[in-house]
Amino acid sequence: MVKTVVASAFGGPEVLEVIDEDLPAPGPGQVVVQMRAIGVNPVDYRLYSGEFGADPTLLPVRPGMEGSGVVVEVGPDSEEDGSEESASEEGGVQVGDEVIVYTGTGAYAERVLVSAKDVLLKPQSVAWDSAACLLTAGGTAVDAVRAAKVGEGDVVVIFGAAGGVGEVAVQLAAAWGARVIGVAREKHHDFLRTLGAVPVAPGEGILDRVRRIAPRGVDAVIDTIGTEEIVDTAIALGADLERVVTVVAFEQAKRDGFVAVGVGTKPSDWSRRETRPILVDLAGRGGLDVFVGRRFPLTEAAEAHRALQQPHPRGKFVLVP
């Protein structure tokens, strides 16, 4: 039996419960991964909140998209399963491999059954917790930085720069040659400096603070928190709307004419699988680090979701089975 977190009704975090269930044996091209850490993402609670509808046929909702762990069972043909984007490029998925796994759903569990194409070998230098959070936040950050057309010599403002997506976007933009201005509360400023950003505080007077750093204006703006003033701020700083990107405010982007990226949007759909091995390789070489702000036992998934919904969480949250 495997402990798994599910939502058997739509609502708040209180609807989450831990159940015991059987896990099927892996079939052709499948593997079972014993989870060591599980990434917690905002979309996890949005799925059962009713935000995307409350169709009872979709219950129980199985939250969780990603994690890290050890391969403990391998189905027929999985060792030869061939995808350049999977662990198989190193010779196949083997029992005992330490891997990063993308589940799509159902990662909140002690063990998961997934396609061998959705696991990548975890670099030894990357900690379990950081590995568990790499693919979703990293993929969203890549989408955002690409959509903003960030390149050498650009000046980029990133709102929510100390958050899970923001911290990765800061590192990517800096690695691609941009000067990064990171907007976050003052208590996170030292952290942002270690990532290569020039920190500024949000709120009243932000335009003046940014202009002191970038008197000639900015080239792109990336929003990771859904700030309402993004358009006015971006225009005032000289950025074109085609280089103003949000990963949260989808409806506002549609209304005001700027760019939205994230799970379910076209840029995300074509880039996620393509960018996963790039992110893992970059992290393994020390070029990308995911800061984990809090750890919770798997049985406290509801508390993790409550904490993640509080204002200004720093870094990523993980569940530990």
Phi and psi in degrees as GROMACS dihedral restraints (atoms count N, CA, C in turn):
[ dihedral_restraints ]
;  ai    aj    ak    al  type     phi  dphi    fc
    3     4     5     6     1  -123.1    20    10
    4     5     6     7     1   131.3    20    10
    6     7     8     9     1   -76.2    20    10
    7     8     9    10     1   129.5    20    10
    9    10    11    12     1  -137.9    20    10
   10    11    12    13     1   142.1    20    10
   12    13    14    15     1   -96.4    20    10
   13    14    15    16     1   128.1    20    10
   15    16    17    18     1  -135.6    20    10
   16    17    18    19     1   161.5    20    10
   18    19    20    21     1  -112.0    20    10
   19    20    21    22     1   113.5    20    10
   21    22    23    24     1   -89.7    20    10
   22    23    24    25     1    -1.2    20    10
   24    25    26    27     1  -148.7    20    10
   25    26    27    28     1   166.2    20    10
   27    28    29    30     1   -90.1    20    10
   28    29    30    31     1   143.5    20    10
   30    31    32    33     1   158.8    20    10
   31    32    33    34     1  -150.1    20    10
   33    34    35    36     1   -88.3    20    10
   34    35    36    37     1  -174.0    20    10
   36    37    38    39     1   -56.7    20    10
   37    38    39    40     1   -20.6    20    10
   39    40    41    42     1   -65.0    20    10
   40    41    42    43     1   -16.2    20    10
   42    43    44    45     1   -81.4    20    10
   43    44    45    46     1    -8.8    20    10
   45    46    47    48     1   -72.5    20    10
   46    47    48    49     1   139.6    20    10
   48    49    50    51     1  -143.4    20    10
   49    50    51    52     1   154.8    20    10
   51    52    53    54     1   -99.6    20    10
   52    53    54    55     1   124.6    20    10
   54    55    56    57     1  -120.7    20    10
   55    56    57    58     1   160.8    20    10
   57    58    59    60     1  -105.4    20    10
   58    59    60    61     1   129.8    20    10
   60    61    62    63     1  -145.3    20    10
   61    62    63    64     1   159.2    20    10
   63    64    65    66     1   -78.8    20    10
   64    65    66    67     1   144.2    20    10
   66    67    68    69     1  -108.5    20    10
   67    68    69    70     1   123.7    20    10
   69    70    71    72     1   -61.6    20    10
   70    71    72    73     1   156.1    20    10
   72    73    74    75     1   -68.5    20    10
   73    74    75    76     1   147.4    20    10
   75    76    77    78     1   -66.2    20    10
   76    77    78    79     1   136.1    20    10
   78    79    80    81     1   -92.7    20    10
   79    80    81    82     1  -169.2    20    10
   81    82    83    84     1   -57.1    20    10
   82    83    84    85     1   130.2    20    10
   84    85    86    87     1    75.8    20    10
   85    86    87    88     1    11.4    20    10
   87    88    89    90     1  -116.3    20    10
   88    89    90    91     1   158.0    20    10
   90    91    92    93     1  -138.9    20    10
   91    92    93    94     1   157.8    20    10
   93    94    95    96     1  -108.8    20    10
   94    95    96    97     1   131.1    20    10
   96    97    98    99     1  -116.3    20    10
   97    98    99   100     1   126.2    20    10
   99   100   101   102     1   -80.5    20    10
  100   101   102   103     1   114.5    20    10
  102   103   104   105     1   -75.9    20    10
  103   104   105   106     1   135.3    20    10
  105   106   107   108     1  -102.9    20    10
  106   107   108   109     1   -30.3    20    10
  108   109   110   111     1  -154.9    20    10
  109   110   111   112     1   149.5    20    10
  111   112   113   114     1  -130.2    20    10
  112   113   114   115     1   127.8    20    10
  114   115   116   117     1   -75.1    20    10
  115   116   117   118     1   140.1    20    10
  117   118   119   120     1  -108.9    20    10
  118   119   120   121     1   126.0    20    10
  120   121   122   123     1  -128.2    20    10
  121   122   123   124     1   151.2    20    10
  123   124   125   126     1   -54.7    20    10
  124   125   126   127     1   -34.7    20    10
  126   127   128   129     1   -63.3    20    10
  127   128   129   130     1   -22.7    20    10
  129   130   131   132     1   -60.6    20    10
  130   131   132   133     1   -44.9    20    10
  132   133   134   135     1   -85.1    20    10
  133   134   135   136     1   -22.1    20    10
  135   136   137   138     1   -65.3    20    10
  136   137   138   139     1   -29.5    20    10
  138   139   140   141     1   -64.7    20    10
  139   140   141   142     1   -36.0    20    10
  141   142   143   144     1  -103.6    20    10
  142   143   144   145     1    -1.1    20    10
  144   145   146   147     1   -74.6    20    10
  145   146   147   148     1   -18.2    20    10
  147   148   149   150     1    96.9    20    10
  148   149   150   151     1    -4.7    20    10
  150   151   152   153     1   -59.2    20    10
  151   152   153   154     1   -35.3    20    10
  153   154   155   156     1   -99.1    20    10
  154   155   156   157     1    17.7    20    10
  156   157   158   159     1   107.0    20    10
  157   158   159   160     1   164.2    20    10
  159   160   161   162     1  -131.1    20    10
  160   161   162   163     1    50.6    20    10
  162   163   164   165     1   -70.7    20    10
  163   164   165   166     1   113.8    20    10
  165   166   167   168     1   -63.1    20    10
  166   167   168   169     1   -20.1    20    10
  168   169   170   171     1   -70.1    20    10
  169   170   171   172     1   -13.5    20    10
  171   172   173   174     1   -87.2    20    10
  172   173   174   175     1    -4.7    20    10
  174   175   176   177     1   -83.9    20    10
  175   176   177   178     1   150.1    20    10
  177   178   179   180     1   -76.0    20    10
  178   179   180   181     1   144.8    20    10
  180   181   182   183     1   -79.6    20    10
  181   182   183   184     1   134.7    20    10
  183   184   185   186     1  -113.8    20    10
  184   185   186   187     1    95.8    20    10
  186   187   188   189     1   -73.4    20    10
  187   188   189   190     1   162.8    20    10
  189   190   191   192     1   109.1    20    10
  190   191   192   193     1   126.3    20    10
  192   193   194   195     1  -115.8    20    10
  193   194   195   196     1   -18.7    20    10
  195   196   197   198     1  -155.8    20    10
  196   197   198   199     1   161.5    20    10
  198   199   200   201     1  -177.6    20    10
  199   200   201   202     1  -170.6    20    10
  201   202   203   204     1  -140.1    20    10
  202   203   204   205     1   151.9    20    10
  204   205   206   207     1   179.5    20    10
  205   206   207   208     1  -161.3    20    10
  207   208   209   210     1  -120.6    20    10
  208   209   210   211     1   133.3    20    10
  210   211   212   213     1   -69.9    20    10
  211   212   213   214     1   123.9    20    10
  213   214   215   216     1  -115.7    20    10
  214   215   216   217     1   -17.0    20    10
  216   217   218   219     1  -144.0    20    10
  217   218   219   220     1   146.5    20    10
  219   220   221   222     1  -131.4    20    10
  220   221   222   223     1   128.6    20    10
  222   223   224   225     1   -80.9    20    10
  223   224   225   226     1   172.6    20    10
  225   226   227   228     1   -56.7    20    10
  226   227   228   229     1   136.7    20    10
  228   229   230   231     1    72.1    20    10
  229   230   231   232     1    -3.0    20    10
  231   232   233   234     1   -67.4    20    10
  232   233   234   235     1   -32.4    20    10
  234   235   236   237     1   -68.0    20    10
  235   236   237   238     1   -22.8    20    10
  237   238   239   240     1  -104.8    20    10
  238   239   240   241     1     1.2    20    10
  240   241   242   243     1   -56.0    20    10
  241   242   243   244     1   127.1    20    10
  243   244   245   246     1  -112.2    20    10
  244   245   246   247     1   102.8    20    10
  246   247   248   249     1  -141.6    20    10
  247   248   249   250     1   133.4    20    10
  249   250   251   252     1   -62.2    20    10
  250   251   252   253     1   -20.1    20    10
  252   253   254   255     1   -97.1    20    10
  253   254   255   256     1     3.4    20    10
  255   256   257   258     1  -113.8    20    10
  256   257   258   259     1   176.9    20    10
  258   259   260   261     1   -62.3    20    10
  259   260   261   262     1   -16.7    20    10
  261   262   263   264     1   -65.5    20    10
  262   263   264   265     1   -18.0    20    10
  264   265   266   267     1   -66.9    20    10
  265   266   267   268     1   -12.2    20    10
  267   268   269   270     1   -98.7    20    10
  268   269   270   271     1    11.5    20    10
  270   271   272   273     1   114.5    20    10
  271   272   273   274     1    14.3    20    10
  273   274   275   276     1   105.9    20    10
  274   275   276   277     1   161.2    20    10
  276   277   278   279     1   -87.3    20    10
  277   278   279   280     1   126.7    20    10
  279   280   281   282     1  -119.7    20    10
  280   281   282   283     1   148.8    20    10
  282   283   284   285     1   -57.8    20    10
  283   284   285   286     1   133.0    20    10
  285   286   287   288     1    97.9    20    10
  286   287   288   289     1   -12.6    20    10
  288   289   290   291     1   -63.2    20    10
  289   290   291   292     1   135.7    20    10
  291   292   293   294     1   -88.5    20    10
  292   293   294   295     1   122.9    20    10
  294   295   296   297     1  -134.2    20    10
  295   296   297   298     1   160.6    20    10
  297   298   299   300     1  -105.3    20    10
  298   299   300   301     1   133.0    20    10
  300   301   302   303     1  -127.0    20    10
  301   302   303   304     1   137.5    20    10
  303   304   305   306     1  -109.1    20    10
  304   305   306   307     1   117.6    20    10
  306   307   308   309     1   -99.9    20    10
  307   308   309   310     1   -22.7    20    10
  309   310   311   312     1    81.1    20    10
  310   311   312   313     1   -57.1    20    10
  312   313   314   315     1  -143.9    20    10
  313   314   315   316     1   164.4    20    10
  315   316   317   318     1    79.2    20    10
  316   317   318   319     1    17.5    20    10
  318   319   320   321     1   -75.8    20    10
  319   320   321   322     1   -15.2    20    10
  321   322   323   324     1   -77.8    20    10
  322   323   324   325     1    73.8    20    10
  324   325   326   327     1  -156.7    20    10
  325   326   327   328     1   159.7    20    10
  327   328   329   330     1   -68.1    20    10
  328   329   330   331     1   -38.5    20    10
  330   331   332   333     1  -135.3    20    10
  331   332   333   334     1   149.9    20    10
  333   334   335   336     1  -132.3    20    10
  334   335   336   337     1   148.8    20    10
  336   337   338   339     1  -106.2    20    10
  337   338   339   340     1   120.1    20    10
  339   340   341   342     1  -139.6    20    10
  340   341   342   343     1   165.4    20    10
  342   343   344   345     1   -68.3    20    10
  343   344   345   346     1   141.7    20    10
  345   346   347   348     1   -61.3    20    10
  346   347   348   349     1   -22.3    20    10
  348   349   350   351     1   -72.6    20    10
  349   350   351   352     1   -13.6    20    10
  351   352   353   354     1  -103.1    20    10
  352   353   354   355     1    18.1    20    10
  354   355   356   357     1  -120.1    20    10
  355   356   357   358     1   144.7    20    10
  357   358   359   360     1  -128.8    20    10
  358   359   360   361     1   144.4    20    10
  360   361   362   363     1   -63.1    20    10
  361   362   363   364     1   131.9    20    10
  363   364   365   366     1   -81.9    20    10
  364   365   366   367     1   124.5    20    10
  366   367   368   369     1   -60.4    20    10
  367   368   369   370     1   140.9    20    10
  369   370   371   372     1   -59.6    20    10
  370   371   372   373     1   -29.6    20    10
  372   373   374   375     1   -77.0    20    10
  373   374   375   376     1   -10.0    20    10
  375   376   377   378     1   -99.1    20    10
  376   377   378   379     1   125.3    20    10
  378   379   380   381     1   -67.3    20    10
  379   380   381   382     1   155.4    20    10
  381   382   383   384     1   -55.3    20    10
  382   383   384   385     1   -47.2    20    10
  384   385   386   387     1   -62.5    20    10
  385   386   387   388     1   -47.4    20    10
  387   388   389   390     1   -63.7    20    10
  388   389   390   391     1   -40.2    20    10
  390   391   392   393     1   -61.8    20    10
  391   392   393   394     1   -36.5    20    10
  393   394   395   396     1   -66.2    20    10
  394   395   396   397     1   -20.9    20    10
  396   397   398   399     1  -107.8    20    10
  397   398   399   400     1     3.9    20    10
  399   400   401   402     1   -74.9    20    10
  400   401   402   403     1   -41.3    20    10
  402   403   404   405     1   -75.0    20    10
  403   404   405   406     1   -44.3    20    10
  405   406   407   408     1   -74.7    20    10
  406   407   408   409     1   -53.6    20    10
  408   409   410   411     1   -63.1    20    10
  409   410   411   412     1   -41.0    20    10
  411   412   413   414     1   -64.4    20    10
  412   413   414   415     1   -43.1    20    10
  414   415   416   417     1   -63.8    20    10
  415   416   417   418     1   -41.3    20    10
  417   418   419   420     1   -64.1    20    10
  418   419   420   421     1   -41.9    20    10
  420   421   422   423     1   -64.0    20    10
  421   422   423   424     1   -42.2    20    10
  423   424   425   426     1   -61.2    20    10
  424   425   426   427     1   -45.3    20    10
  426   427   428   429     1   -54.9    20    10
  427   428   429   430     1   -46.7    20    10
  429   430   431   432     1   -67.0    20    10
  430   431   432   433     1   -45.9    20    10
  432   433   434   435     1   -67.1    20    10
  433   434   435   436     1   -38.5    20    10
  435   436   437   438     1   -65.4    20    10
  436   437   438   439     1   -46.3    20    10
  438   439   440   441     1   -63.0    20    10
  439   440   441   442     1   -31.5    20    10
  441   442   443   444     1   -79.7    20    10
  442   443   444   445     1    -2.1    20    10
  444   445   446   447     1    57.4    20    10
  445   446   447   448     1    42.6    20    10
  447   448   449   450     1   -72.3    20    10
  448   449   450   451     1   134.6    20    10
  450   451   452   453     1  -151.9    20    10
  451   452   453   454     1  -174.6    20    10
  453   454   455   456     1   -53.8    20    10
  454   455   456   457     1   127.7    20    10
  456   457   458   459     1    85.5    20    10
  457   458   459   460     1    -5.8    20    10
  459   460   461   462     1   -71.7    20    10
  460   461   462   463     1   154.1    20    10
  462   463   464   465     1  -109.2    20    10
  463   464   465   466     1   122.3    20    10
  465   466   467   468     1  -124.4    20    10
  466   467   468   469     1   132.4    20    10
  468   469   470   471     1  -102.7    20    10
  469   470   471   472     1   128.2    20    10
  471   472   473   474     1  -119.4    20    10
  472   473   474   475     1   115.0    20    10
  474   475   476   477     1   -82.9    20    10
  475   476   477   478     1   141.2    20    10
  477   478   479   480     1    70.9    20    10
  478   479   480   481     1    37.5    20    10
  480   481   482   483     1   -67.7    20    10
  481   482   483   484     1   -19.2    20    10
  483   484   485   486     1   -95.9    20    10
  484   485   486   487     1     0.1    20    10
  486   487   488   489     1   -81.4    20    10
  487   488   489   490     1  -178.3    20    10
  489   490   491   492     1   -60.9    20    10
  490   491   492   493     1   -47.2    20    10
  492   493   494   495     1   -77.5    20    10
  493   494   495   496     1   -40.5    20    10
  495   496   497   498     1   -59.3    20    10
  496   497   498   499     1   -42.7    20    10
  498   499   500   501     1   -64.8    20    10
  499   500   501   502     1   -34.5    20    10
  501   502   503   504     1   -72.8    20    10
  502   503   504   505     1   -41.2    20    10
  504   505   506   507     1   -60.9    20    10
  505   506   507   508     1   -39.2    20    10
  507   508   509   510     1   -59.0    20    10
  508   509   510   511     1   -49.1    20    10
  510   511   512   513     1   -64.6    20    10
  511   512   513   514     1   -40.2    20    10
  513   514   515   516     1   -66.8    20    10
  514   515   516   517     1   -46.4    20    10
  516   517   518   519     1   -61.9    20    10
  517   518   519   520     1   -41.5    20    10
  519   520   521   522     1   -65.4    20    10
  520   521   522   523     1   -40.3    20    10
  522   523   524   525     1   -65.3    20    10
  523   524   525   526     1   -27.8    20    10
  525   526   527   528     1   -89.4    20    10
  526   527   528   529     1    10.2    20    10
  528   529   530   531     1    95.6    20    10
  529   530   531   532     1     9.0    20    10
  531   532   533   534     1   -88.6    20    10
  532   533   534   535     1   156.2    20    10
  534   535   536   537     1   -91.9    20    10
  535   536   537   538     1   122.6    20    10
  537   538   539   540     1  -108.5    20    10
  538   539   540   541     1   127.7    20    10
  540   541   542   543     1  -106.5    20    10
  541   542   543   544     1   115.1    20    10
  543   544   545   546     1  -101.6    20    10
  544   545   546   547     1   121.9    20    10
  546   547   548   549     1   -93.4    20    10
  547   548   549   550     1   119.4    20    10
  549   550   551   552     1  -164.2    20    10
  550   551   552   553     1   164.9    20    10
  552   553   554   555     1   -63.4    20    10
  553   554   555   556     1   153.6    20    10
  555   556   557   558     1   -59.8    20    10
  556   557   558   559     1   -30.4    20    10
  558   559   560   561     1   -66.1    20    10
  559   560   561   562     1   -14.8    20    10
  561   562   563   564     1   -99.4    20    10
  562   563   564   565     1     2.0    20    10
  564   565   566   567     1   -66.7    20    10
  565   566   567   568     1   -39.8    20    10
  567   568   569   570     1   -62.7    20    10
  568   569   570   571     1   -39.8    20    10
  570   571   572   573     1   -60.4    20    10
  571   572   573   574     1   -44.3    20    10
  573   574   575   576     1   -64.3    20    10
  574   575   576   577     1   -35.6    20    10
  576   577   578   579     1   -62.4    20    10
  577   578   579   580     1   -36.2    20    10
  579   580   581   582     1   -67.0    20    10
  580   581   582   583     1   -21.6    20    10
  582   583   584   585     1   -89.0    20    10
  583   584   585   586     1    -8.2    20    10
  585   586   587   588     1   101.1    20    10
  586   587   588   589     1    12.5    20    10
  588   589   590   591     1  -101.8    20    10
  589   590   591   592     1   154.7    20    10
  591   592   593   594     1   -93.9    20    10
  592   593   594   595     1   114.4    20    10
  594   595   596   597     1   -83.7    20    10
  595   596   597   598     1   145.3    20    10
  597   598   599   600     1  -136.7    20    10
  598   599   600   601     1   152.5    20    10
  600   601   602   603     1   -84.2    20    10
  601   602   603   604     1   147.3    20    10
  603   604   605   606     1   -78.0    20    10
  604   605   606   607     1   179.1    20    10
  606   607   608   609     1    93.6    20    10
  607   608   609   610     1  -167.0    20    10
  609   610   611   612     1   -54.4    20    10
  610   611   612   613     1   133.3    20    10
  612   613   614   615     1    89.2    20    10
  613   614   615   616     1     5.1    20    10
  615   616   617   618     1   -62.7    20    10
  616   617   618   619     1   -36.0    20    10
  618   619   620   621     1   -60.7    20    10
  619   620   621   622     1   -44.2    20    10
  621   622   623   624     1   -64.3    20    10
  622   623   624   625     1   -39.3    20    10
  624   625   626   627     1   -66.0    20    10
  625   626   627   628     1   -41.0    20    10
  627   628   629   630     1   -68.8    20    10
  628   629   630   631     1   -40.7    20    10
  630   631   632   633     1   -64.4    20    10
  631   632   633   634     1   -30.7    20    10
  633   634   635   636     1   -65.7    20    10
  634   635   636   637     1   -32.1    20    10
  636   637   638   639     1   -83.1    20    10
  637   638   639   640     1   -38.3    20    10
  639   640   641   642     1  -129.0    20    10
  640   641   642   643     1    75.1    20    10
  642   643   644   645     1   -62.4    20    10
  643   644   645   646     1   -21.0    20    10
  645   646   647   648     1   -92.0    20    10
  646   647   648   649     1     7.4    20    10
  648   649   650   651     1    94.0    20    10
  649   650   651   652     1  -177.7    20    10
  651   652   653   654     1  -123.6    20    10
  652   653   654   655     1   160.1    20    10
  654   655   656   657     1   -96.4    20    10
  655   656   657   658     1   -29.9    20    10
  657   658   659   660     1  -151.6    20    10
  658   659   660   661     1   154.7    20    10
  660   661   662   663     1  -133.5    20    10
  661   662   663   664     1   131.3    20    10
  663   664   665   666     1  -120.9    20    10
  664   665   666   667     1   127.2    20    10
  666   667   668   669     1  -111.6    20    10
  667   668   669   670     1   121.2    20    10
  669   670   671   672     1  -111.0    20    10
  670   671   672   673     1     4.5    20    10
  672   673   674   675     1  -126.7    20    10
  673   674   675   676     1    -4.4    20    10
  675   676   677   678     1    81.1    20    10
  676   677   678   679     1    36.2    20    10
  678   679   680   681     1   -70.4    20    10
  679   680   681   682     1   133.2    20    10
  681   682   683   684     1   -68.8    20    10
  682   683   684   685     1   -26.9    20    10
  684   685   686   687     1   -88.5    20    10
  685   686   687   688     1    12.8    20    10
  687   688   689   690     1   -59.3    20    10
  688   689   690   691     1   -43.7    20    10
  690   691   692   693     1   -66.9    20    10
  691   692   693   694     1   -49.6    20    10
  693   694   695   696     1   -60.2    20    10
  694   695   696   697     1   -41.8    20    10
  696   697   698   699     1   -64.6    20    10
  697   698   699   700     1   -45.7    20    10
  699   700   701   702     1   -62.2    20    10
  700   701   702   703     1   -45.6    20    10
  702   703   704   705     1   -64.7    20    10
  703   704   705   706     1   -42.6    20    10
  705   706   707   708     1   -62.1    20    10
  706   707   708   709     1   -29.1    20    10
  708   709   710   711     1   -91.1    20    10
  709   710   711   712     1    -1.2    20    10
  711   712   713   714     1    95.4    20    10
  712   713   714   715     1     7.2    20    10
  714   715   716   717     1   -82.5    20    10
  715   716   717   718     1   141.1    20    10
  717   718   719   720     1   -75.1    20    10
  718   719   720   721     1   144.8    20    10
  720   721   722   723     1   -61.0    20    10
  721   722   723   724     1   -27.4    20    10
  723   724   725   726     1   -69.6    20    10
  724   725   726   727     1   -10.5    20    10
  726   727   728   729     1  -116.4    20    10
  727   728   729   730     1    19.2    20    10
  729   730   731   732     1  -105.2    20    10
  730   731   732   733     1   120.2    20    10
  732   733   734   735     1  -128.7    20    10
  733   734   735   736     1   135.4    20    10
  735   736   737   738     1  -120.6    20    10
  736   737   738   739     1   149.1    20    10
  738   739   740   741     1  -110.0    20    10
  739   740   741   742     1     7.0    20    10
  741   742   743   744     1  -129.8    20    10
  742   743   744   745     1   -51.3    20    10
  744   745   746   747     1   -85.0    20    10
  745   746   747   748     1    68.2    20    10
  747   748   749   750     1   -64.0    20    10
  748   749   750   751     1   -45.3    20    10
  750   751   752   753     1   -67.0    20    10
  751   752   753   754     1   -39.8    20    10
  753   754   755   756     1   -64.4    20    10
  754   755   756   757     1   -38.4    20    10
  756   757   758   759     1   -62.8    20    10
  757   758   759   760     1   -42.1    20    10
  759   760   761   762     1   -63.8    20    10
  760   761   762   763     1   -40.2    20    10
  762   763   764   765     1   -71.1    20    10
  763   764   765   766     1   -41.8    20    10
  765   766   767   768     1   -99.8    20    10
  766   767   768   769     1    -5.2    20    10
  768   769   770   771     1    86.9    20    10
  769   770   771   772     1    23.2    20    10
  771   772   773   774     1  -108.3    20    10
  772   773   774   775     1  -170.5    20    10
  774   775   776   777     1  -102.2    20    10
  775   776   777   778     1   136.4    20    10
  777   778   779   780     1  -118.4    20    10
  778   779   780   781     1   135.2    20    10
  780   781   782   783     1  -133.7    20    10
  781   782   783   784     1   157.4    20    10
  783   784   785   786     1   149.4    20    10
  784   785   786   787     1  -174.7    20    10
  786   787   788   789     1   -57.6    20    10
  787   788   789   790     1   125.2    20    10
  789   790   791   792     1    95.8    20    10
  790   791   792   793     1   -12.8    20    10
  792   793   794   795     1   -89.4    20    10
  793   794   795   796     1   159.2    20    10
  795   796   797   798     1   -60.0    20    10
  796   797   798   799     1   -45.1    20    10
  798   799   800   801     1   -58.1    20    10
  799   800   801   802     1   -36.6    20    10
  801   802   803   804     1   -69.9    20    10
  802   803   804   805     1   -43.1    20    10
  804   805   806   807     1   -57.3    20    10
  805   806   807   808     1   -40.8    20    10
  807   808   809   810     1   -86.8    20    10
  808   809   810   811     1   -16.7    20    10
  810   811   812   813     1  -103.4    20    10
  811   812   813   814     1   -21.0    20    10
  813   814   815   816     1   -59.7    20    10
  814   815   816   817     1   -54.3    20    10
  816   817   818   819     1   -64.4    20    10
  817   818   819   820     1   -35.9    20    10
  819   820   821   822     1   -63.6    20    10
  820   821   822   823     1   -37.1    20    10
  822   823   824   825     1   -88.1    20    10
  823   824   825   826     1   -14.9    20    10
  825   826   827   828     1   -57.8    20    10
  826   827   828   829     1   -51.6    20    10
  828   829   830   831     1   -64.8    20    10
  829   830   831   832     1   -28.6    20    10
  831   832   833   834     1   -65.5    20    10
  832   833   834   835     1   -44.4    20    10
  834   835   836   837     1   -63.7    20    10
  835   836   837   838     1   -44.1    20    10
  837   838   839   840     1   -63.6    20    10
  838   839   840   841     1   -43.0    20    10
  840   841   842   843     1   -63.2    20    10
  841   842   843   844     1   -43.9    20    10
  843   844   845   846     1   -62.7    20    10
  844   845   846   847     1   -42.9    20    10
  846   847   848   849     1   -64.5    20    10
  847   848   849   850     1   -39.8    20    10
  849   850   851   852     1   -64.8    20    10
  850   851   852   853     1   -28.8    20    10
  852   853   854   855     1   -90.6    20    10
  853   854   855   856     1     5.5    20    10
  855   856   857   858     1    82.4    20    10
  856   857   858   859     1    10.5    20    10
  858   859   860   861     1   -89.7    20    10
  859   860   861   862     1    -3.5    20    10
  861   862   863   864     1  -151.5    20    10
  862   863   864   865     1   129.9    20    10
  864   865   866   867     1  -129.7    20    10
  865   866   867   868     1   135.6    20    10
  867   868   869   870     1  -106.4    20    10
  868   869   870   871     1   116.5    20    10
  870   871   872   873     1   -82.0    20    10
  871   872   873   874     1   128.2    20    10
  873   874   875   876     1  -101.4    20    10
  874   875   876   877     1   117.2    20    10
  876   877   878   879     1   -83.1    20    10
  877   878   879   880     1   -35.9    20    10
  879   880   881   882     1  -147.6    20    10
  880   881   882   883     1   149.4    20    10
  882   883   884   885     1  -122.1    20    10
  883   884   885   886     1   139.5    20    10
  885   886   887   888     1  -132.3    20    10
  886   887   888   889     1   146.5    20    10
  888   889   890   891     1   -62.3    20    10
  889   890   891   892     1   151.5    20    10
  891   892   893   894     1   -54.0    20    10
  892   893   894   895     1   -36.9    20    10
  894   895   896   897     1   -69.8    20    10
  895   896   897   898     1   -10.3    20    10
  897   898   899   900     1  -108.9    20    10
  898   899   900   901     1    34.0    20    10
  900   901   902   903     1   -58.9    20    10
  901   902   903   904     1   -37.8    20    10
  903   904   905   906     1   -61.9    20    10
  904   905   906   907     1   -42.1    20    10
  906   907   908   909     1   -65.2    20    10
  907   908   909   910     1   -38.1    20    10
  909   910   911   912     1   -60.8    20    10
  910   911   912   913     1   -40.6    20    10
  912   913   914   915     1   -68.6    20    10
  913   914   915   916     1   -38.3    20    10
  915   916   917   918     1   -62.3    20    10
  916   917   918   919     1   -43.1    20    10
  918   919   920   921     1   -66.4    20    10
  919   920   921   922     1   -38.0    20    10
  921   922   923   924     1   -68.3    20    10
  922   923   924   925     1   -25.3    20    10
  924   925   926   927     1   -83.6    20    10
  925   926   927   928     1    -4.1    20    10
  927   928   929   930     1   -74.4    20    10
  928   929   930   931     1   155.1    20    10
  930   931   932   933     1   -62.7    20    10
  931   932   933   934     1   140.7    20    10
  933   934   935   936     1    58.9    20    10
  934   935   936   937     1    50.2    20    10
  936   937   938   939     1   -67.3    20    10
  937   938   939   940     1   142.5    20    10
  939   940   941   942     1  -100.0    20    10
  940   941   942   943     1   127.9    20    10
  942   943   944   945     1    70.8    20    10
  943   944   945   946     1  -165.5    20    10
  945   946   947   948     1   -99.0    20    10
  946   947   948   949     1   158.4    20    10
  948   949   950   951     1  -110.5    20    10
  949   950   951   952     1   146.9    20    10
  951   952   953   954     1  -131.1    20    10
  952   953   954   955     1   153.8    20    10
  954   955   956   957     1  -105.4    20    10
  955   956   957   958     1   143.1    20    10
  957   958   959   960     1  -121.4    20    10
  958   959   960   961     1   115.9    20    10
